[in-house]
């Protein structure tokens, strides 16, 4: 798979899923913890910024496409990607002033984990459906080729 194909088939959908979940997470945590605060218009740029930052670890995914062939390799890769993602998001949130306490950092870390898990699950379901459809088409082709 070329980088261009990878970018359009994996990174762009990943970016939009991350932005959607970040927006939902910010809305829910904002209502629960900071319901009486008005936000500025600049805050609307935070989800797209974090979407870009959250998509950066996928470049690591592209570099290790051939390495993730074993279950243990895939598990270790996903753990490393989650750690890298947490580090990138928490660092950026700290430097733009979103993290002002340990509680805010913990909430942000849990939200990043939840978004990472949701995006991974959605991508797994999409990839599994594609593979199942491809396997069905191959089975049908092999049955027809045998006749």
C-alpha positions as CSV (number, residue, x, y, z in Angstrom):
1,X,0.0,0.0,0.0
2,X,1.4,3.4,-1.0
3,X,1.5,6.3,1.4
4,X,-1.1,8.1,-0.7
5,X,-3.5,5.1,-0.4
6,X,-2.8,4.8,3.3
7,X,-3.4,8.5,3.8
8,X,-6.8,8.5,2.1
9,X,-8.1,5.1,3.3
10,X,-6.8,5.1,6.9
11,X,-5.7,8.5,8.1
12,X,-8.5,10.7,6.8
13,X,-11.3,8.5,8.2
14,X,-9.3,8.2,11.5
15,X,-9.0,12.0,11.6
16,X,-12.7,12.6,11.3
17,X,-13.6,9.9,13.8
18,X,-11.1,11.4,16.3
19,X,-12.5,14.9,15.8
20,X,-16.1,13.7,16.2
21,X,-15.3,11.8,19.4
22,X,-13.2,14.7,20.8
23,X,-16.1,17.1,20.2
24,X,-18.5,14.7,22.0
25,X,-16.1,14.2,24.8
26,X,-15.4,17.9,25.2
27,X,-19.2,18.6,25.3
28,X,-20.0,15.9,27.8
29,X,-17.0,16.7,30.1
30,X,-17.7,20.4,29.7
31,X,-21.4,20.0,30.8
32,X,-20.5,17.7,33.7
33,X,-17.5,19.5,35.1
34,X,-17.6,23.1,33.8
35,X,-21.3,23.7,33.0
36,X,-21.3,27.3,34.1
37,X,-18.4,28.5,31.9
38,X,-18.9,30.1,28.5
39,X,-16.4,29.1,25.8
40,X,-14.7,31.3,23.3
41,X,-14.9,30.9,19.6
42,X,-11.2,29.8,19.6
43,X,-12.2,26.7,21.5
44,X,-13.9,25.4,18.3
45,X,-10.5,24.9,16.8
46,X,-9.4,22.5,19.5
47,X,-11.0,19.3,18.1
48,X,-9.5,19.7,14.6
49,X,-6.1,20.5,16.2
50,X,-6.3,17.4,18.4
51,X,-7.6,15.4,15.4
52,X,-4.4,16.2,13.6
53,X,-2.3,15.4,16.7
54,X,-4.2,12.2,17.2
55,X,-3.6,11.1,13.7
56,X,0.1,11.5,13.9
57,X,0.7,8.1,15.6
58,X,-0.9,6.5,12.5
59,X,2.3,7.4,10.7
60,X,4.0,4.9,13.0
61,X,1.3,2.4,11.9
62,X,2.3,2.9,8.3
63,X,5.9,2.3,9.1
64,X,5.2,-1.0,10.9
65,X,2.6,-2.4,8.6
66,X,4.6,-5.6,8.0
67,X,5.7,-6.1,11.6
68,X,2.2,-6.4,13.1
69,X,1.7,-10.0,11.9
70,X,1.6,-11.7,15.3
71,X,-1.0,-11.2,18.0
72,X,1.7,-10.2,20.5
73,X,3.2,-7.8,18.0
74,X,-0.1,-6.2,17.4
75,X,-0.8,-5.9,21.1
76,X,2.6,-4.3,21.8
77,X,2.1,-2.0,18.8
78,X,-1.3,-0.8,20.0
79,X,0.1,-0.2,23.5
80,X,3.0,1.8,22.1
81,X,0.6,3.8,19.9
82,X,-1.7,4.5,22.9
83,X,1.3,5.7,25.0
84,X,2.5,7.9,22.1
85,X,-1.0,9.3,21.6
86,X,-1.5,10.0,25.3
87,X,1.9,11.8,25.4
88,X,1.2,13.9,22.3
89,X,-2.3,14.9,23.4
90,X,-1.5,15.6,27.0
91,X,1.6,17.6,26.1
92,X,-0.3,19.7,23.6
93,X,-3.2,20.2,26.1
94,X,-0.8,21.3,28.7
95,X,1.0,23.8,26.5
96,X,-2.2,25.4,25.2
97,X,-3.4,25.8,28.8
98,X,-6.2,23.2,28.8
99,X,-4.7,21.2,31.7
100,X,-4.7,23.2,35.0
101,X,-4.8,20.3,37.5
102,X,-4.2,16.6,38.0
103,X,-8.0,16.0,37.7
104,X,-8.1,17.7,34.3
105,X,-5.1,15.7,33.1
106,X,-6.7,12.4,34.3
107,X,-10.1,13.3,32.7
108,X,-8.2,14.1,29.4
109,X,-6.2,10.9,29.6
110,X,-9.3,8.8,30.1
111,X,-11.1,10.6,27.3
112,X,-8.1,9.9,25.0
113,X,-8.2,6.2,26.0
114,X,-11.9,6.0,25.3
115,X,-11.5,7.7,21.9
116,X,-8.6,5.5,21.0
117,X,-10.7,2.4,21.9
118,X,-13.8,3.6,20.0
119,X,-11.8,4.5,16.9
120,X,-10.0,1.2,17.0
121,X,-13.2,-0.7,17.4
122,X,-14.9,1.1,14.5
123,X,-11.9,0.5,12.3
124,X,-11.8,-3.2,13.3
125,X,-15.4,-3.6,12.4
126,X,-15.0,-1.9,9.1
127,X,-11.9,-3.9,8.2
128,X,-13.5,-7.2,9.3
129,X,-16.6,-6.5,7.2
130,X,-14.4,-5.8,4.2
131,X,-12.4,-9.0,4.8
132,X,-15.6,-11.1,5.2
133,X,-17.0,-9.7,2.0
134,X,-13.7,-10.4,0.2
135,X,-13.6,-13.9,1.6
136,X,-17.2,-14.5,0.5
137,X,-16.4,-13.2,-3.0
138,X,-13.3,-15.5,-3.2
139,X,-15.3,-18.5,-2.0
140,X,-18.0,-17.8,-4.6
141,X,-15.4,-17.4,-7.3
142,X,-13.6,-20.7,-6.4
143,X,-17.0,-22.5,-6.4
144,X,-17.8,-21.1,-9.9
145,X,-14.3,-21.8,-11.2
146,X,-14.5,-25.5,-10.2
147,X,-17.6,-26.1,-12.3
